[in-house]
Amino acid sequence: MYFCQMESLIENTAVEMGTLGNNSVLSQLSATLIGSEIVKMNGDIKEKIKAGEKIFNYTIGDFDPNIFSIPPELEEEIVYAYRKHFTNYPLGEGETDLRQSICRFINDREKILYSPDEILVASGGRPLIYTIYRAIVDKGEKVIYAVPSWNNNHYVHFTEGEHCAIETTAENNFMPTAADIRPHLNGAVLLALCSPLNPTGTTFSKEQLEEICSMVVEENASRKAGEKKLYVLFDQMYWLLTFGTTEHFNPVTLNPEIRPYTIFVDGISKCFAATGVRLGWSMGPAFIINKMKAILSHLGAWSPLPEQKATAKYLMQKGSVDQYLKVFKSGLIERLQKIHQGIQQMKKDGFPVDSIAPQAAIYLTVKIDAAGKITSEGKLLEKQSDVTAYLLNVAGLALVPFSAFGATHASPWYRLSVGTVKIEDLHEMLGRLRESIKKLS
């Protein structure tokens, strides 16, 4: 299933949202763009917690530092950098020593060789994704992306591009296939991919990604001189967090011919539980990186200089990085597996639930197919949004519906994030979920 459209994927509420008082109208963008659904949900959840309710908040893709802290070596380097008074503006493209460290880090672990002038540093992944869109997409141009996926629908709206959203399925672990993408290549200028995928915690197989890469290379070879190429935004922010036999693959290693068309989004935010440290990077062709740098120079979304100096040193501490990831990943997979096993037991017991075995990242994909059921008070859960509210109000369980990631509002699938999960809470959470669903008829 797919849908292509020129307008935003949200309802046009320009009159209601764009008017202040009686006669003050703002921009069309501000009138039609909605803020982060996840941030809004967390505001509602915090109000319930303030009121004394016990809420299992598994919504936000963040970490409780008391459970998952940043690497101690990185913390020490940050403190040291501040004490050395690295508190002025950084270089617009990122500090040279950091970009050199990133080059070595990526070459050592992914076998991709990039030079410092092919790297741009920013304050996390968001400004990089935004500048990629701004550097490539013009008004009315087609952008292909899978749903569910994080924020692509909003970034297309920012650029006034043509949405070509491909609704993926559980059968493919919600990863888009070449067959899904191929019918929509004509005229497309950007293909947004993410692996490991936020929100599902699933990954591309080698074969899946190889086929997509070959298809992109063939498509670009067929385009006429002067015609804009099809570029690939490859978000691999979670690539170091794979579990078990799952292996991360990237386009450039699999098919070097796709390198001129690929821009990576990467960083330390998720792989080192460092969401608040604000340091991400893009790798790609220098002519695109330079355009992104120019755009970023007007946004000022640079990563702080002390964090850059600290990360430059930390990435070169191979033993420390490996030890941190070993412990960190062990804690994540323990939580993901316990919840997955609990959901699967409920499925065996006849409950309308399911989950996909965790492969990577900090997320579990969970299905709660309770729309159409009736509560013990006789209320019909008519829509999936009613199910979401029921889970929060009765089970005290807060999950993010896939509709917040561009999927249809009828989707019964959810993202469950474990970055703030306490192991000792899991038994109670699963019990409350079981009991709340048992009350439905």
Residue pairs with C-beta under 8 A, 6 or more apart in sequence:
1 166
1 167
2 164
2 165
2 166
2 167
2 180
2 184
3 163
3 164
3 165
3 167
4 142
4 162
4 163
4 164
4 165
4 184
5 162
5 163
6 140
6 162
6 163
7 32
8 32
8 33
8 153
8 157
8 163
9 153
9 157
9 163
9 165
9 406
10 32
10 33
10 34
10 157
12 32
13 31
13 32
14 28
14 31
14 32
15 31
17 30
17 31
17 32
18 25
18 26
18 27
18 28
18 30
18 31
18 32
19 25
19 26
20 26
25 31
29 157
29 158
32 157
33 154
33 157
33 158
34 154
36 151
37 400
37 404
38 59
38 60
38 61
38 400
38 404
41 59
41 398
41 400
41 404
42 57
42 59
42 60
45 55
45 57
45 59
45 392
45 398
48 55
48 392
49 55
49 57
53 396
54 396
55 392
55 396
55 397
55 398
56 395
56 396
56 397
56 398
56 421
56 425
56 429
56 432
57 398
57 420
58 397
58 398
58 399
58 416
58 417
58 418
58 420
58 421
59 398
59 399
59 400
59 415
59 417
60 417
60 419
60 420
61 198
61 270
61 275
61 362
61 363
61 417
61 419
62 275
62 417
62 419
62 420
63 273
63 275
63 362
63 419
63 420
64 419
64 420
65 273
67 331
67 419
67 420
67 421
67 422
68 273
68 328
68 331
68 332
68 419
69 75
69 273
70 272
70 273
70 274
70 277
71 272
71 314
71 320
71 321
71 324
73 314
73 317
73 320
73 324
74 268
74 272
74 274
74 277
74 310
74 311
74 314
77 309
77 310
77 311
77 313
77 314
78 277
78 306
78 307
78 310
80 310
81 305
81 306
81 307
81 309
81 310
82 306
84 309
86 305
86 306
86 309
87 305
87 306
88 305
89 302
89 305
90 121
90 302
90 303
90 304
90 305
90 308
92 293
92 296
92 297
92 302
93 99
93 117
93 119
93 120
93 121
93 289
93 293
94 119
94 120
94 121
94 122
94 281
94 302
94 303
94 308
95 121
95 305
95 308
95 309
95 312
96 116
97 309
97 312
98 121
98 308
98 309
98 311
98 312
99 116
99 119
99 121
99 281
100 116
100 312
101 311
101 312
101 313
101 315
101 316
102 114
102 119
102 121
102 281
102 283
102 315
103 113
103 114
103 115
103 116
103 119
104 315
104 316
105 315
105 316
106 112
106 114
106 266
106 283
107 113
107 114
108 318
109 240
110 239
110 250
110 253
111 253
112 250
112 252
112 253
112 283
114 283
115 286
117 286
117 289
118 283
118 284
118 285
118 286
118 289
119 281
119 282
119 283
119 289
120 128
120 131
120 281
120 282
120 289
120 292
120 293
120 296
121 279
121 280
121 281
121 302
121 303
121 308
122 128
122 131
122 280
122 281
122 282
122 296
122 301
122 302
122 303
123 278
123 279
123 280
123 301
123 302
123 303
123 304
124 267
124 269
124 275
124 278
124 279
124 280
124 303
125 235
125 237
125 265
125 266
125 267
125 269
125 280
126 151
126 280
126 301
127 280
127 296
127 299
127 301
128 265
128 280
128 281
128 282
128 292
129 151
129 155
129 233
129 235
129 265
130 155
130 158
130 299
131 282
131 292
131 295
131 296
131 299
132 190
132 233
132 263
132 265
132 282
132 288
132 292
133 143
133 155
133 156
133 158
133 159
133 161
133 190
133 233
134 158
134 159
134 292
134 295
135 288
135 291
135 292
135 295
136 189
136 190
136 231
136 288
137 143
137 156
137 159
137 161
137 189
137 190
138 159
138 161
138 189
139 159
139 160
139 161
140 160
140 161
140 162
141 159
141 161
141 162
141 187
141 188
141 189
141 190
141 228
142 161
142 162
142 164
142 184
142 187
142 188
142 189
143 152
143 156
143 159
143 161
143 162
143 163
143 164
143 188
143 189
143 190
143 191
143 192
144 164
144 166
144 181
144 184
144 185
144 188
144 190
144 191
144 192
145 152
145 153
145 156
145 163
145 164
145 165
145 166
145 191
145 192
145 406
146 165
146 166
146 167
146 168
146 174
146 175
146 176
146 180
146 192
146 193
147 153
147 165
147 166
147 167
147 168
147 402
147 405
147 406
147 407
148 168
148 174
148 199
148 200
148 402
148 405
148 406
148 407
148 411
148 413
148 415
149 192
149 194
149 197
149 198
149 199
149 405
149 406
150 194
150 198
150 199
150 235
150 405
152 165
152 192
152 406
153 163
153 165
153 406
155 192
156 162
156 163
157 163
161 190
164 184
164 188
165 406
166 176
166 180
166 181
166 184
167 407
167 408
168 174
168 175
168 176
168 180
170 354
170 356
170 365
170 367
170 413
173 200
173 202
173 203
173 356
173 359
173 365
174 197
174 200
174 202
174 356
174 365
174 413
175 195
175 197
175 200
175 202
175 203
175 204
175 208
176 193
176 212
177 208
177 211
177 212
178 208
178 211
178 212
178 214
178 215
181 191
181 212
181 215
182 215
185 215
185 219
185 230
188 230
189 228
189 229
189 230
189 231
190 230
190 231
190 232
190 233
191 212
191 216
191 230
191 231
191 232
191 233
192 232
192 233
192 235
193 204
193 212
193 232
193 233
193 234
193 235
193 251
194 234
194 235
194 236
194 237
195 203
195 204
195 209
195 234
195 235
195 236
195 239
195 248
195 249
196 202
196 203
196 236
196 238
196 239
196 241
196 242
196 248
196 359
196 360
196 361
197 203
197 361
198 235
198 237
198 238
198 361
198 363
198 405
198 415
199 363
199 365
199 400
199 402
199 405
199 415
200 356
200 363
200 365
200 415
201 336
201 356
201 358
201 359
201 360
201 361
201 362
201 363
201 364
201 365
202 356
202 359
202 360
202 365
203 242
203 246
203 248
203 249
203 359
203 360
204 212
204 249
205 249
206 247
206 249
206 254
209 249
209 250
209 251
209 254
210 254
210 255
212 251
213 251
213 254
213 255
213 257
213 258
214 255
216 230
216 232
216 258
216 261
217 255
217 257
217 258
217 261
219 230
220 229
220 230
220 261
223 229
223 230
229 260
229 261
230 261
231 261
231 262
231 263
231 288
232 251
232 258
232 261
232 262
232 263
233 263
233 265
234 250
234 251
234 262
234 263
234 264
234 265
235 264
235 265
236 248
236 250
236 264
236 265
236 266
237 265
237 266
237 267
237 269
237 270
237 271
237 280
238 270
238 271
238 360
238 361
238 362
239 248
239 250
239 266
239 271
239 360
240 248
240 271
240 325
241 270
241 271
241 325
241 328
241 329
241 332
241 360
241 361
241 362
242 248
242 359
242 360
243 329
243 332
243 333
243 336
243 358
243 359
243 360
244 333
244 359
246 359
246 360
248 360
250 264
251 258
251 259
251 262
252 258
252 259
252 262
259 285
260 285
261 285
262 284
263 282
263 283
263 284
263 285
263 288
263 289
263 292
264 281
264 282
264 283
264 284
265 280
265 282
266 280
266 281
266 282
266 283
267 279
267 280
267 281
268 274
268 277
268 279
268 280
268 311
269 275
269 277
269 278
269 279
269 280
270 361
270 362
271 325
272 324
272 328
273 328
273 419
277 307
277 311
278 303
278 304
278 307
279 303
279 307
279 308
279 311
280 303
282 289
282 292
283 289
296 302
314 320
314 321
315 321
332 362
332 418
332 419
333 358
334 423
335 418
335 421
335 423
335 426
336 358
336 362
336 363
336 364
336 418
337 358
338 423
338 426
339 355
339 364
339 366
339 416
339 418
339 426
339 429
339 430
340 355
340 357
340 358
340 364
342 426
342 430
343 353
343 354
343 355
343 364
343 366
343 430
344 354
344 355
346 353
346 430
346 433
346 434
346 437
347 353
347 354
347 355
351 434
351 437
351 438
352 367
352 368
352 369
352 370
352 373
352 437
353 366
353 367
353 368
353 369
353 437
354 366
354 367
354 369
355 364
355 365
355 366
355 367
356 364
356 365
358 364
362 417
362 418
362 419
363 415
363 416
363 417
363 418
364 415
364 416
364 418
365 413
365 414
365 415
365 416
366 399
366 413
366 414
366 415
366 416
367 412
367 413
367 414
368 387
368 391
368 399
368 412
368 414
368 437
369 412
370 381
370 387
370 390
370 412
370 437
370 440
371 381
371 382
371 383
371 384
371 386
371 387
371 410
371 412
372 380
372 381
372 382
373 380
373 381
373 440
373 441
374 380
374 381
374 440
374 441
375 381
375 390
375 394
375 439
375 440
376 439
376 440
376 441
380 386
381 387
381 390
381 440
383 409
383 410
384 401
384 403
384 409
384 410
384 411
384 412
385 401
385 403
385 409
387 412
388 399
388 401
388 414
390 436
391 397
391 398
391 399
391 433
391 436
392 398
394 436
394 439
395 429
395 432
395 433
395 435
395 436
396 432
397 429
397 432
397 433
397 436
399 414
399 415
399 416
400 414
400 415
400 417
401 407
401 409
401 411
401 413
401 414
402 411
402 413
402 414
402 415
403 409
403 411
404 415
405 415
407 413
